[in-house]
């Protein structure tokens, strides 16, 4: 039996299907919107805790100092003068190379073809690192294997043509605040062998760590000190977990103690031997006496038997 639908029923059916399709579309859009909002929230939170950009900025600022491995200091005024000059000049050179990629915008000495580095650029580099209030007196200074000349006329440093300088490159591994100071933990990656003869093979493993201390002034963080870091290289941490070898004096003491124990044991054995002999002598003589007495007792009996038989 066929069922016939009136035009009104057909219209209601179409409207119901249209509402269902619209509801499904709205549900899909709501789901897509919720996923988008969640992903955006996750990215926002990740950015709040991601300090990659900050670590890279401090790495660039500290490259000049790390090159020359400064000793710990408290207060920028207490840093070694030569180390500060080396760090300021070469740190500025490396900063230009990193940011601009070349020195095409800088002049060179017509006679020596040395790069002419203006002192104002060095001052700008130092101002960003230690603060605008710090001023350095520009002058010529001697390094281990070269001289960096300062031209008073042009107010420029003449940078010698060289392959590389310094012993370490920097890698910032951690940023944290303690006692009102920002600690920037820097890993020192060697760039030369211990005998300075050849370059090491490329390695990203630091051989030591130092904490550079920054203090906040006028909304910015400026270098104020350097101290040993609690972070230790992997080789040092592994060595610390192994038992420490005995010192030579401790080894000799152990040998003497062992020899003394052996001597005492030998003496005790020798003293125990006579005592054991003394204890065994009466025991051996007692059976002998018993046998002698038995023989003497038996002798008269045998004699009596012999006389009776006769």
C-alpha positions in Angstrom: 0.0 0.0 0.0 1.5 3.3 -1.1 1.8 6.2 1.3 1.2 9.6 -0.2 2.5 12.8 1.4 0.8 16.1 1.1 2.6 19.1 -0.1 2.6 20.5 3.4 4.3 17.3 4.7 6.9 17.6 1.9 7.6 21.1 2.9 8.0 20.2 6.6 10.4 17.4 5.7 12.6 19.7 3.6 12.6 22.3 6.4 13.6 19.6 8.9 16.5 18.3 6.8 17.7 21.9 6.2 17.7 22.5 10.0 19.6 19.2 10.5 22.2 20.3 7.9 22.5 23.7 9.4 23.0 22.2 12.9 25.7 19.9 11.6 27.5 22.8 10.0 27.3 24.9 13.2 28.7 21.9 15.2 31.6 21.5 12.8 32.4 25.2 13.0 32.2 25.2 16.8 34.6 22.2 16.9 37.0 23.9 14.5 36.9 27.1 16.5 37.5 25.3 19.7 40.5 23.5 18.3 41.9 26.8 16.9 41.5 28.5 20.2 43.2 25.7 22.1 46.1 25.6 19.7 46.5 29.4 19.9 46.5 29.1 23.7 49.2 26.4 23.6 51.4 28.5 21.3 50.9 31.6 23.6 51.9 29.7 26.7 54.9 28.1 24.9 56.1 31.6 23.9 55.8 32.8 27.4 58.2 30.1 28.6 60.4 30.0 25.5 63.6 32.0 26.1 65.4 31.0 23.0 65.5 34.5 21.6 66.7 35.9 25.0 69.5 33.3 25.3 70.6 34.1 21.7 70.8 37.8 22.5 72.9 37.3 25.6 75.1 34.8 23.7 75.9 37.5 21.1 76.6 40.1 23.9 78.9 37.8 25.8 80.8 36.3 22.9 83.6 38.9 23.2 84.2 38.1 26.9 83.9 34.3 26.6 86.6 34.5 23.9 89.2 35.4 26.4 88.0 33.4 29.4 88.0 36.2 32.1 88.5 35.4 35.7 85.5 35.9 38.1 84.9 39.4 39.2 82.4 41.4 41.3 81.6 44.7 39.8 82.5 45.8 36.2 85.0 48.2 37.6 87.0 45.2 39.0 87.4 43.4 35.7 90.9 43.1 34.3 91.6 46.1 32.1 93.2 44.1 29.2 90.5 41.5 29.2 87.9 44.3 29.0 89.6 45.9 26.0 90.0 42.7 24.2 86.4 41.8 24.8 85.1 45.2 23.8 87.1 45.4 20.5 86.8 41.8 19.4 83.2 41.5 20.7 82.3 44.5 18.6 84.0 42.9 15.6 82.1 39.6 16.0 78.8 41.5 16.6 79.2 43.4 13.3 80.0 40.1 11.5 76.9 38.4 13.0 74.5 41.3 12.4 75.7 42.7 9.1 77.5 39.6 7.6 80.4 41.6 6.3 82.5 44.7 6.9 81.7 46.4 3.6 80.4 49.5 5.4 83.8 50.0 7.1 87.0 51.5 5.9 90.4 49.9 5.8 93.9 51.2 6.2 95.3 51.9 2.8 98.8 50.7 3.7 98.1 47.6 5.8 94.5 46.8 4.7 93.6 46.5 8.3 89.9 47.1 9.3 89.3 50.5 10.8 86.9 50.1 13.7 85.5 53.4 15.0 85.7 53.9 18.8 82.0 55.0 18.8 81.0 51.5 17.7 83.1 50.0 20.6 81.4 52.4 23.0 78.0 51.4 21.7 78.8 47.7 22.2 80.0 48.3 25.7 77.0 50.5 26.6 74.7 47.6 25.6 76.7 45.2 27.7 77.7 47.1 30.9 75.5 50.2 30.7 75.8 53.7 29.2 77.4 55.2 32.3 80.6 53.1 31.8 83.3 54.8 29.8 86.5 53.2 28.5 89.7 55.2 27.7 90.6 54.1 24.2 94.3 53.3 23.5 96.6 50.9 21.9 97.0 47.5 23.7 99.1 44.4 23.4 97.8 40.9 23.1 99.8 37.7 23.3 100.5 37.5 19.5 99.4 40.8 18.1 99.1 44.5 18.7 95.8 46.4 18.3 96.7 49.9 17.5 94.4 52.9 18.2 94.7 55.9 15.9 94.1 59.1 17.8 93.6 61.0 14.5 90.8 58.9 13.1 89.6 57.6 16.5 89.7 54.1 15.1 91.2 50.8 16.1 93.3 49.0 13.5 92.1 45.4 13.6 94.9 43.0 12.5 94.1 40.5 9.8 93.8 37.1 11.5 92.0 33.9 11.3 90.6 33.8 14.8 91.3 34.9 18.3 90.4 33.6 21.7 90.1 30.1 23.1 86.3 29.6 23.6 83.0 30.2 22.0 79.9 30.8 24.0 76.6 28.9 24.3 74.0 30.2 26.7 72.3 27.2 28.3 70.1 28.7 31.1 68.6 32.0 32.4 67.4 32.3 36.0 67.0 35.0 38.7 68.5 34.7 42.1 68.9 37.4 44.8 67.8 40.2 42.5 70.3 39.3 39.8 69.9 37.6 36.4 72.2 34.6 36.1 73.2 33.8 32.5 74.8 30.3 32.5 77.3 30.1 29.7 78.9 27.0 28.4 82.5 27.4 27.1 83.2 25.4 23.9 86.9 25.2 23.1 88.0 26.5 19.7 91.6 25.5 19.9 93.6 22.5 21.2 95.4 22.6 24.4 98.8 23.3 22.7 97.3 25.9 20.4 98.7 24.1 17.4 95.5 23.1 15.5 91.8 23.8 15.7 89.7 21.2 17.4 87.2 19.3 15.4 83.8 20.8 15.6 82.1 20.1 18.9 79.1 21.5 20.8 80.1 20.1 24.1 81.2 22.7 26.7 84.2 21.9 28.8 83.1 24.3 31.6 80.3 26.7 32.7 80.3 30.2 34.2 77.5 32.4 35.4 77.4 36.0 34.2 75.5 38.2 36.5 73.3 41.0 35.3 71.6 43.7 37.4 68.5 45.6 36.3 69.0 49.4 35.8 66.5 51.7 34.2 64.5 48.9 32.7 67.5 47.0 31.2 69.9 44.3 32.4 73.6 45.1 32.5 76.6 43.0 33.3 77.9 43.4 36.9 79.8 40.2 37.8 81.1 36.8 36.9 81.1 33.7 39.1 81.5 29.9 38.9 78.4 28.1 37.8 76.7 25.2 39.6 76.3 23.6 36.2 79.2 21.2 35.6 80.4 19.5 32.3 79.4 15.9 31.8 83.0 14.6 32.2 83.3 16.3 35.6 80.0 15.0 36.8 80.9 11.5 35.7 84.3 11.7 37.4 82.6 12.9 40.6 80.4 9.8 40.7 83.5 7.5 40.6 85.4 6.6 43.7 88.5 8.8 44.1 91.8 6.9 43.8 94.0 6.5 46.9 96.8 8.8 47.4 100.4 7.5 47.4 100.7 8.0 51.2 97.4 6.1 51.8 98.7 3.2 49.6 101.9 3.0 51.6 100.0 3.1 54.9 97.8 0.3 53.7 100.8 -1.8 52.8 102.5 -1.2 56.1 99.3 -2.1 58.0 99.0 -5.3 56.0 102.6 -6.2 56.7 102.1 -5.5 60.4 99.1 -7.8 60.6 101.1 -10.6 58.9 103.9 -10.1 61.5 101.5 -10.3 64.4 100.0 -13.5 63.0 103.4 -15.1 62.7 104.4 -14.2 66.2 101.1 -15.5 67.6 101.6 -18.8 65.7 105.2 -19.2 67.1 104.0 -18.6 70.7 101.1 -21.0 70.3 103.5 -23.8 69.1 105.5 -24.3 72.4 102.3 -24.3 74.4 100.8 -27.0 72.3 104.0 -29.1 72.7 103.8 -28.7 76.5 100.2 -29.8 76.5 100.9 -32.9 74.4 103.9 -34.1 76.5 102.0 -35.2 79.7 99.3 -36.8 77.6 101.9 -38.9 75.8 103.8 -39.8 79.1 100.6 -41.0 80.9 100.0 -44.0 78.5 103.6 -44.9 78.8 103.5 -45.0 82.6 100.3 -47.1 82.4 101.9 -49.6 80.2 105.0 -49.8 82.4 102.9 -50.5 85.5 101.0 -53.2 83.6 104.1 -55.0 82.7 105.4 -54.9 86.3 102.2 -56.3 87.6 102.1 -59.1 85.0 105.7 -60.1 85.8 105.1 -61.7 89.3 102.0 -63.5 88.0 104.0 -65.2 85.3 106.7 -66.1 87.8 104.2 -67.8 90.1 102.7 -69.8 87.3 106.1 -71.0 86.3 106.9 -72.2 89.9 103.6 -74.1 90.2 104.2 -75.9 87.0 107.6 -77.0 88.2 
